């Protein structure tokens, strides 16, 4: 088919509007050279450092230099096998601590520049293009890294994740040091990227699965707190670096009062968020103490004062600027103040085991307060354990509030009174003059002591519900020597022939031991020590079930560990000793302070842990054991330190004295 050619003159005329002016092009090149921008070239080929060659291949040059050096290093195919392995070893840290932040901040800058109709967008677009190219080239490796970050903590392999990240970040740090020796780098970019990486890791470490398995002595939520603290340390570096580069032009104003965005960001939003965070913790809920104690509103007041001072300072700063219409640089600390106000309350919540520990004074206060829940029998059972501990420790608790509740229960003959009386007798709440008024005492006595004492003793069903009868009969001197012998036989039969051998054995063994003491027929500990030790080993669990922490004792074999069963087990070990082969560190791990426990389990765990540490023959964890079991926490601290070192060892961004121009590729 015939083709009609377009005349060359027509083509030149059509392309003339797009022709670059030679003088303008030359002026642009000279300006970029004066600003320190290097033309597109392979900088890594100018050096003999093979590490720098690997780094230039796996890290986009515009990312490290903030757009000041375009292009990249050698191609992946030109690297040797050891160089490729070295690069892939650094890939986790590169993708997590550099590319995530670079992707976010470059996109953010392009969007901001477009909104402000600024023309200087080439650096940001160049960086974004380099980052996109990196994701296309290494997407499968990056996907593997992020999958590992999500999955490894969920299966309890947090230490393996941190080991990989530490090794990878060490290589990345070496790469950055190689860049810094050649005067290449960008502290602002490294700080922003590390901040993003630590923030992502902190969110990952807050999953509900990561801290369930394995032995730990402190709350594993502290790992997330350490990472969040690292972001707060990096934040001033980001702010000062951005201020050094001239800040960000945010708006034009003809007035001399603070812009409404300043007030909204630094005052209204943070205070509302903090109020929402504090509101659930102002008062105890179901015996759970307020996380901030009595100091929550003090923290709230201090933050208000700081934010008011910040707004007043911004007002004074703007009032000194002259001119009717001018570009006003938004202070760089405004987003920082907002981030701190959002993060700080959450950080305090994660670390409340440090600020609100279960001290003897607080346990005593809880016992004396006796916050009654919706079910008195459960309230008394949970309250009894720390109450008996305060009595054993000689703290002389005032039990008047608990006694008042019990008096009401007895006077009104509540339906679940028999479930309450056992705990009440063990703590000493029942007065001698109240014993005769207890409901069903005579009927219970006939069931335990039939008229024909010659009958063969049989097991006692519902021992925990009938335990109070033993206390009532013993305290009122209604038991003869023959009655005590008969009850002793029935208790031993109950211990030796339980109804179900896979449930309640620890509680049964403890109740039988306690009740034999009550009727002055102490159990032969040596005879039953082996059997009790066997039950302790059988009911001890190092597995997780239904989101429960491993290391406690089970009420039912094969089911989640129970705080009450663990308390019973520790009391049995006080009497019968520690079973051979039972690792007490597992139990310590189960009882460790957590940032949140349902209801009043915090106090049960605290007193049970104290009893465990006081067991005869119990040894405390050595320093080596502590370091080994808390290696994930230590690794998180080391990772934060590496981020700080990588940031501070990077060159400072070029200073811009204009006050309105932003030079950063990620600012």
C-alpha positions in Angstrom: 0.0 0.0 0.0 1.3 3.5 -0.8 2.7 5.5 2.1 2.6 9.3 2.1 5.7 10.8 3.7 5.4 13.8 5.9 7.7 16.6 4.9 10.6 17.2 7.3 9.7 20.9 7.6 6.3 19.9 8.9 7.9 17.6 11.5 10.2 20.3 12.7 7.3 22.7 12.9 5.3 20.2 15.0 8.1 19.5 17.4 9.4 23.0 17.7 7.2 23.8 20.8 8.9 20.9 22.6 12.4 21.9 21.7 14.6 22.6 24.8 16.2 26.0 24.8 20.0 25.5 24.8 20.7 28.4 27.2 18.0 27.2 29.6 19.3 23.6 29.5 22.9 24.8 30.2 21.7 27.0 33.1 19.8 24.0 34.6 22.8 21.8 34.4 25.1 24.4 36.0 22.5 24.9 38.8 22.3 21.2 39.5 26.1 20.9 39.6 26.3 23.8 42.0 23.7 22.0 44.2 25.8 18.9 44.2 23.8 16.8 41.7 25.8 14.3 39.8 24.7 13.4 36.2 23.5 9.9 35.5 26.5 7.7 35.8 27.7 4.6 37.5 29.3 6.0 40.7 30.2 2.6 42.0 32.6 2.0 39.1 34.7 4.9 40.3 35.7 2.9 43.4 37.5 -0.3 44.0 35.2 -1.3 46.9 33.3 -4.5 46.0 30.9 -3.9 48.9 29.9 -0.5 47.5 29.3 -2.2 44.1 26.9 -4.7 45.8 25.2 -1.9 47.7 24.7 0.2 44.6 23.1 -2.8 42.9 20.6 -3.6 45.7 19.9 0.0 46.9 18.6 2.6 44.5 21.1 5.5 44.3 18.4 8.2 44.4 17.1 6.7 47.6 20.5 7.0 49.5 21.4 10.4 48.1 18.0 12.0 48.3 17.9 12.5 44.5 21.4 14.0 44.3 22.8 11.0 42.3 20.8 9.4 39.6 21.1 6.0 38.1 22.4 3.0 39.9 25.2 0.5 40.3 26.1 -2.7 38.4 23.4 -5.0 37.1 22.6 -8.0 39.1 23.8 -10.4 36.4 27.3 -8.8 36.6 27.8 -9.7 40.2 29.6 -12.8 41.4 27.8 -15.4 43.5 29.3 -14.2 46.8 28.3 -10.7 46.0 24.8 -11.8 45.2 24.5 -13.7 48.5 25.8 -10.7 50.4 23.2 -8.5 48.7 20.3 -10.9 49.4 21.5 -11.2 53.0 20.9 -7.4 53.4 17.6 -7.6 51.5 15.4 -7.9 54.7 16.8 -4.8 56.2 16.7 -2.9 52.9 13.1 -3.7 52.2 11.9 -3.1 55.8 14.0 -0.2 56.9 14.6 1.7 53.6 12.1 0.9 50.9 9.0 1.1 53.1 9.8 4.6 54.3 11.0 5.7 50.8 7.8 4.5 49.1 5.6 6.3 51.6 7.5 9.6 51.9 8.2 9.9 48.1 4.6 9.5 47.3 3.6 11.9 50.0 6.0 14.6 48.7 4.8 14.3 45.1 1.2 14.6 46.3 2.2 17.7 48.4 4.2 19.4 45.6 1.3 18.9 43.2 -1.1 20.4 45.7 1.1 23.4 46.2 1.7 23.8 42.4 5.5 23.8 42.8 7.7 22.9 39.9 10.5 21.2 41.7 9.2 17.6 41.5 11.9 15.9 39.5 13.9 14.6 42.4 10.8 13.0 44.0 9.6 11.5 40.8 13.1 10.1 40.1 13.2 8.6 43.6 9.7 7.1 43.2 10.7 5.6 39.8 13.8 4.1 41.4 11.8 2.6 44.2 9.2 1.2 41.9 11.9 -0.4 39.8 13.4 -1.9 42.9 10.1 -3.5 43.9 9.7 -4.9 40.4 13.2 -6.4 40.5 13.1 -7.8 44.1 9.3 -8.2 44.7 9.5 -11.9 45.6 12.3 -11.4 48.1 10.5 -8.4 49.6 7.2 -10.4 49.9 9.1 -13.2 51.6 10.5 -10.7 54.1 7.1 -9.2 55.0 5.5 -12.6 55.2 8.3 -13.6 57.7 7.7 -10.4 59.7 4.0 -11.3 60.1 4.3 -15.1 60.5 7.3 -15.7 62.6 6.0 -13.8 65.7 2.7 -15.6 65.3 4.3 -19.0 65.6 6.5 -17.9 68.5 9.7 -17.5 66.5 10.2 -13.8 67.4 13.9 -14.4 68.2 14.5 -15.9 64.8 13.0 -12.9 63.1 15.2 -10.5 65.2 18.2 -12.6 64.4 17.6 -12.3 60.7 16.9 -8.6 61.0 20.0 -7.9 63.1 22.3 -9.8 60.7 20.7 -8.1 57.7 20.8 -4.6 59.3 24.4 -5.1 60.2 25.2 -5.5 56.5 23.0 -2.6 55.6 24.8 -0.5 58.2 28.1 -1.5 56.5 26.7 -0.4 53.2 25.6 2.9 54.5 29.0 3.4 56.1 30.6 2.7 52.7 28.4 5.4 51.2 29.2 7.8 54.0 33.0 7.4 53.5 32.5 8.7 50.0 30.3 11.6 51.2 27.1 10.0 49.9 24.0 9.7 52.1 21.0 11.5 53.5 20.4 11.5 57.3 16.8 12.7 56.8 16.0 9.8 54.5 17.6 7.2 56.8 15.9 8.6 59.9 12.5 8.6 58.2 12.9 5.1 56.8 14.1 3.6 60.1 11.2 5.3 61.9 8.8 3.7 59.5 10.5 0.3 59.8 10.4 0.4 63.6 6.8 1.5 63.6 5.9 -1.4 61.3 7.8 -3.9 63.6 6.1 -2.5 66.7 2.7 -3.1 65.3 3.7 -6.7 64.3 5.0 -7.4 67.8 1.6 -6.6 69.3 -0.1 -9.6 67.9 -1.9 -11.9 70.5 0.1 -15.0 69.5 3.7 -14.0 69.8 4.1 -14.1 73.6 2.1 -17.3 74.3 4.8 -19.9 73.9 8.3 -20.0 75.3 9.7 -18.9 78.6 9.8 -15.2 79.3 10.1 -13.3 82.6 8.8 -9.9 81.4 5.8 -8.9 79.3 6.7 -9.4 75.6 4.6 -6.3 74.8 7.7 -4.4 76.0 9.3 -5.3 72.7 6.7 -3.2 70.9 7.3 -0.5 73.6 11.1 -0.5 72.9 10.5 -0.2 69.1 8.0 2.7 69.7 10.4 4.4 71.9 12.9 4.2 69.1 10.5 6.1 66.8 10.2 8.8 69.5 14.0 9.1 69.6 14.3 9.3 65.8 11.5 11.9 65.6 13.6 14.9 66.7 16.3 13.9 64.2 13.7 14.0 61.4 12.4 17.4 62.6 15.8 19.0 62.9 16.9 17.7 59.5 13.8 19.0 57.8 14.2 22.3 59.5 17.8 22.5 58.3 16.6 22.1 54.8 14.2 25.0 55.1 11.0 23.4 56.3 7.8 23.1 54.4 5.7 25.9 53.0 2.3 25.0 54.2 0.0 28.0 53.5 -0.2 31.7 52.7 -1.7 34.0 55.3 -2.4 37.7 55.7 -3.1 37.4 59.4 -0.8 37.3 62.4 -2.6 34.7 64.4 -1.8 30.9 64.4 -3.4 29.1 61.6 -6.4 26.9 62.5 -4.5 23.8 61.4 -1.8 24.6 64.0 -4.4 24.7 66.8 -6.2 21.6 65.5 -3.1 19.5 65.2 -1.3 20.5 68.4 -4.2 21.0 70.7 -7.7 19.7 69.9 -7.0 16.3 68.2 -4.3 15.0 70.6 -6.3 16.0 73.7 -9.5 14.3 72.4 -7.5 11.2 71.6 -5.8 11.1 75.0 -9.2 11.6 76.7 -10.5 8.6 74.8 -7.5 6.5 75.7 -7.7 7.4 79.4 -11.5 7.1 79.8 -11.6 3.3 80.3 -8.9 3.5 83.0 -10.1 6.2 85.2 -11.8 3.8 87.6 -11.3 0.1 88.4 -13.5 -2.1 86.3 -14.3 -5.6 87.7 -11.4 -5.3 90.1 -8.9 -4.3 87.4 -7.0 -1.3 88.7 -6.7 1.9 86.8 -3.7 1.6 84.6 -2.3 5.0 85.4 -3.5 4.8 89.0 -4.4 8.3 90.4 -2.0 10.0 88.0 -4.0 9.7 84.7 -5.5 13.2 84.9 -2.2 14.6 86.0 -0.7 13.3 82.7 -3.6 14.7 80.8 -3.1 18.2 82.5 0.6 18.2 81.7 0.0 17.4 78.1 -2.6 20.2 77.8 -0.1 22.7 79.4 2.6 21.6 76.9 0.3 22.0 73.9 -1.0 25.4 75.0 2.6 26.5 75.4 3.3 25.2 71.9 0.4 27.2 70.4 1.4 30.4 72.2 5.0 30.0 71.0 3.7 29.6 67.4 1.6 32.7 67.8 4.6 34.8 69.1 6.8 33.4 66.3 4.3 34.4 63.6 3.5 37.8 65.1 7.1 38.8 64.6 7.0 38.2 60.9 6.3 41.3 58.8 4.5 41.8 55.4 0.8 41.7 54.5 1.0 38.6 52.4 3.8 36.1 52.9 4.7 32.4 52.8 4.6 31.1 56.4 6.7 28.0 57.0 4.7 25.6 59.1 6.8 24.6 62.2 8.2 21.1 61.6 7.3 20.0 65.1 3.6 20.2 64.6 3.3 16.6 63.1 5.8 15.5 65.7 3.6 16.8 68.5 0.6 15.1 67.1 2.5 11.8 66.8 3.9 12.0 70.3 0.4 12.8 71.7 -1.0 9.8 70.0 1.9 7.4 70.8 2.7 8.4 74.4 -0.6 7.2 76.0 -0.3 3.9 74.1 3.3 3.6 75.1 2.3 4.1 78.8 -0.4 1.4 78.4 2.2 -1.0 77.0 4.6 -0.4 79.9 2.0 -0.2 82.7 3.7 -3.2 84.4 6.6 -0.8 85.1 4.6 2.2 86.3 1.9 0.1 88.0 3.5 -3.0 89.5 1.7 -5.3 91.9 3.5 -4.1 95.1 2.5 -5.3 98.6 0.9 -2.0 99.3 -1.3 -2.2 96.2 -2.2 -5.8 96.9 -3.2 -4.8 100.4 -5.3 -1.9 99.0 -7.0 -4.3 96.7 -7.8 -6.8 99.5 -9.2 -4.1 101.7 -11.2 -2.5 99.0 -13.0 -5.8 98.1 -14.6 -4.7 94.8 -17.5 -7.1 94.5 -18.3 -8.4 91.1 -21.6 -9.7 89.7 -21.0 -13.1 91.1 -20.1 -13.2 94.9 -18.8 -16.8 94.8 -16.3 -16.0 92.1 -15.4 -12.7 93.8 -14.6 -14.4 97.1 -12.7 -17.3 95.4 -10.4 -14.9 93.5 -10.1 -12.5 96.4 -9.2 -15.2 98.9 -5.8 -16.0 97.4 -4.3 -12.5 97.7 -6.2 -12.0 101.0 -4.5 -15.1 102.6 -1.2 -13.9 101.2 -1.5 -10.5 103.0 -2.3 -12.3 106.2 0.7 -14.7 105.8 3.0 -11.7 105.2 1.9 -10.0 108.3 0.3 -7.0 106.5 -2.7 -7.0 108.8 -5.4 -6.2 106.2 -8.7 -4.5 107.2 -11.3 -7.1 106.1 -14.3 -5.1 107.3 -15.7 -4.5 103.7 -15.5 -8.2 102.9 -17.0 -9.2 106.2 -19.9 -6.8 105.6 -20.7 -8.4 102.3 -20.5 -11.9 103.9 -22.8 -10.9 106.7 -25.4 -9.8 104.1 -25.0 -13.1 102.3 -25.5 -15.1 105.5 -28.5 -12.9 106.7 -30.3 -13.2 103.4 -29.4 -16.9 102.8 -28.2 -16.4 99.2 -28.4 -19.3 96.8 -24.7 -19.6 96.2 -23.7 -19.1 99.8 -22.1 -22.6 100.0 -19.7 -21.6 97.3 -18.7 -18.6 99.3 -18.3 -20.0 102.8 -15.2 -22.1 102.0 -13.2 -19.0 101.0 -14.7 -17.0 103.9 -13.6 -19.7 106.5 -10.1 -20.0 105.0 -9.6 -16.2 105.4 -11.2 -16.1 108.8 -14.3 -14.0 108.0 -16.9 -16.1 109.7 -17.5 -15.3 113.4 -18.2 -18.1 115.9 -21.6 -16.7 116.7 -22.6 -17.0 113.0 -21.9 -20.7 112.7 -25.3 -21.8 114.1 -27.1 -19.6 111.7 -25.5 -21.0 108.6 -28.1 -22.7 106.3 -28.2 -26.5 105.9 -25.4 -27.0 108.4 -27.3 -29.9 110.2 -28.1 -31.6 106.9 -24.6 -31.3 105.6 -23.3 -32.7 108.9 -25.5 -35.8 108.6 -24.3 -36.4 105.1 -20.7 -36.2 106.2 -21.2 -38.0 109.6 -23.9 -40.6 109.3 -25.4 -42.0 112.5 -24.0 -45.4 111.8 -20.3 -44.7 112.0 -19.5 -48.3 111.3 -20.4 -47.8 107.6 -17.5 -48.0 105.3 -16.1 -44.5 104.5 -16.7 -43.4 101.0 -15.4 -40.5 98.9 -16.9 -37.0 99.4 -18.6 -35.6 96.3 -18.4 -31.9 95.8 -15.5 -31.5 98.3 -14.9 -27.8 97.5 -18.6 -27.0 98.1 -18.7 -29.0 101.4 -15.3 -27.8 102.7 -16.9 -25.1 104.8 -18.7 -27.7 106.9 -15.4 -29.1 108.2 -14.4 -25.5 109.3 -17.8 -25.0 110.9 -17.8 -28.2 112.9 -14.2 -27.8 113.9 -14.5 -24.2 115.0 -17.7 -25.0 117.0 -16.1 -28.1 118.7 -18.8 -30.4 117.4 -16.4 -33.1 116.4 -15.5 -36.1 118.6 -12.3 -38.0 118.2 -14.3 -40.8 116.4 -15.8 -38.2 114.1 -12.4 -36.9 113.2 -11.1 -40.3 112.4 -14.1 -41.1 110.2 -13.7 -37.8 108.3 -10.0 -38.5 107.9 -10.8 -41.8 106.3 -13.3 -40.2 104.0 -10.9 -37.5 102.9 -8.1 -40.0 102.2 -10.5 -42.1 100.1 -11.5 -39.0 98.2 -7.8 -38.3 97.5 -6.9 -41.9 96.6 -10.1 -42.6 94.5 -11.1 -39.4 92.8 -14.3 -39.3 90.7 -12.4 -38.1 87.6 -8.7 -38.5 87.4 -8.2 -36.0 84.7 -9.8 -32.9 86.3 -9.6 -31.0 89.6 -6.9 -33.2 91.0 -4.7 -30.3 92.2 -7.6 -28.6 93.9 -8.7 -31.8 95.5 -5.3 -32.7 96.8 -4.9 -29.2 98.3 -8.4 -29.2 99.9 -7.8 -32.7 101.4 -4.5 -31.6 102.8 -6.0 -28.4 104.3 -9.0 -30.1 105.7 -7.0 -32.8 107.4 -5.1 -30.0 109.2 -8.4 -28.5 110.2 -9.6 -31.7 111.9 -6.2 -32.2 113.6 -5.4 -35.2 111.4 -2.4 -34.0 109.4 -1.7 -36.0 106.2 1.4 -38.2 105.9 3.3 -36.1 103.5 6.0 -38.7 102.8 3.4 -41.2 101.9 1.5 -39.0 99.4 4.5 -36.9 98.2 5.2 -39.2 95.2 1.5 -39.2 94.1 1.1 -35.4 94.4 4.3 -34.8 92.5 3.0 -37.1 89.7 -0.2 -35.0 89.5 1.8 -31.8 89.4 3.8 -33.1 86.4 0.7 -34.4 84.7 -1.3 -31.2 85.0 1.6 -28.9 84.2 1.4 -27.6 80.6 4.1 -26.1 78.4 1.7 -25.8 75.5 -0.7 -23.0 74.5 -4.4 -23.5 74.2 -7.1 -21.0 73.4 -4.8 -17.9 73.4 -3.5 -18.8 76.9 0.1 -18.5 78.0 2.2 -21.7 78.3 3.7 -22.7 81.6 0.8 -22.9 84.0 -1.2 -25.8 85.5 -4.4 -27.1 84.0 -7.6 -27.7 85.8 -8.6 -30.2 83.2 -5.9 -32.2 81.4 -5.4 -31.1 77.8 -7.2 -27.8 78.3 -5.9 -24.3 78.8 -3.8 -23.5 81.9 -5.8 -22.0 84.8 -4.6 -19.2 87.1 -6.5 -20.8 90.0 -5.1 -24.3 89.3 -1.6 -22.7 89.1 -2.1 -21.1 92.5 -3.2 -24.5 93.9 -0.2 -26.1 92.4 2.2 -23.7 94.0 0.6 -24.1 97.4 0.9 -27.9 97.0 4.6 -27.4 96.3 4.9 -25.4 99.5 3.7 -28.5 101.3 5.1 -31.4 99.3 8.1 -29.8 97.7 9.1 -29.2 94.1 8.7 -32.3 91.8 11.8 -33.5 90.1 12.0 -32.5 86.5 9.5 -29.6 86.8 11.1 -26.4 85.5 10.0 -23.5 87.7 10.9 -21.0 85.0 7.9 -22.2 83.0 5.7 -21.3 85.9 7.4 -18.0 86.4 6.8 -17.3 82.7 3.1 -18.0 83.1 2.9 -15.7 86.2 5.0 -12.9 84.8 3.4 -9.4 84.9 1.4 -8.6 81.8 0.2 -5.2 80.6 -3.4 -6.5 81.0 -5.0 -9.5 82.7 -8.7 -10.1 82.9 -10.4 -9.0 86.2 -8.2 -9.5 89.3 -5.9 -12.2 87.9 -3.1 -9.7 88.2 -3.1 -9.9 92.0 -3.4 -13.7 92.0 -0.5 -14.0 89.6 1.6 -11.6 91.8 1.1 -13.4 95.1 1.5 -16.8 93.5 4.8 -15.7 91.9 5.9 -14.5 95.3 5.0 -17.9 96.8 6.8 -19.7 94.0 10.0 -17.7 94.6 9.9 -18.5 98.3 9.6 -22.2 97.8 12.2 -24.3 99.7 14.9 -25.3 97.2 13.7 -22.9 94.5 16.6 -21.2 92.7 16.3 -17.8 91.0 17.0 -17.4 87.3 20.7 -16.7 86.6 21.8 -13.7 84.6 22.5 -16.0 81.7 19.1 -17.5 81.8 17.5 -14.1 81.9 19.5 -12.9 78.9 18.7 -16.1 77.0 14.9 -16.0 77.6 14.7 -12.3 77.0 16.9 -12.4 73.9 14.1 -11.0 71.7 13.7 -7.9 74.0 17.5 -7.4 74.0 17.6 -7.8 70.2 14.8 -5.2 69.8 17.0 -2.8 71.9 20.0 -3.6 69.7 18.0 -3.0 66.6 16.9 0.4 67.8 20.5 1.2 68.6 21.6 0.2 65.1 18.9 2.4 63.6 20.1 5.4 65.7 23.7 4.6 64.7 22.8 4.3 61.0 21.0 7.6 61.2 23.7 9.6 63.0 26.5 8.2 60.9 24.8 9.4 57.7 25.8 12.8 56.3 23.7 15.8 57.2 21.4 17.1 54.5 22.5 20.2 52.6 21.4 23.3 54.5 18.9 25.6 52.8 18.8 29.1 54.1 15.8 30.2 52.0 13.4 29.1 54.6 10.8 28.1 52.0 12.4 25.7 49.7 12.3 21.9 50.3 15.3 20.1 49.0 14.6 16.6 50.4 13.5 13.8 48.3 11.4 12.5 51.1 10.5 15.6 53.1 
